Amino acid sequence: MRAVYPGSFDPVTNGHLDIIERASKMYEHLTVAVLNNIRKQESSLFTLEERCAMLLECVAQYPNVTVDYFEGLLIDYMQSKNARVIVRGLRAISDFEYEFQINSVNKKLCPDIETVFIMASNEYSYLSSSIVKEVACFGGCIEGLVPESVKKRLSNKSEIK
């Protein structure tokens, strides 16, 4: 069965990678799909190409995981890839409330597609891309929050310096 793990991944964190690793064991093929949200391009730290490149580096060890990108509705992307499962990570109840709304709309648009929620591991339950960017922006330690390759890319961003 084909599954898709969608997100902005700006940047990819160790929490994302934890979900990817666990989902890769559950599904025959997992596509990590980076959302190219044209409304958020100005607020993104990394370009679509940079986010895809970071993910490609980070998932190279998983033979059944690929990286792709999409624009528009996730349901349309899912149908174009013949995927039937959306994988989403949950950290807290607030995540669930948001994801529940999105799932309800997705079910209305395409009842055949299921959403599977994977609970964040305890060590990553507080972690988000936004937190990583903010800590990095103020020169804080992001050791253990992102892979080393992402840490280097963060330190090279002029917005972070």
Secondary structure by P-SEA (a helix, b strand, c coil): cbbbbccccccccaaaaaaaaaaaaaccbbbbbbbbcccccccccccaaaaaaaaaaaaccccccccccccccaaaaaaaacccbbbbbbccaaaaaaaaaaaaaaaaacccbbbbbbccccccccccaaaaaaaaaacccccccccaaaaaaaaaccccc
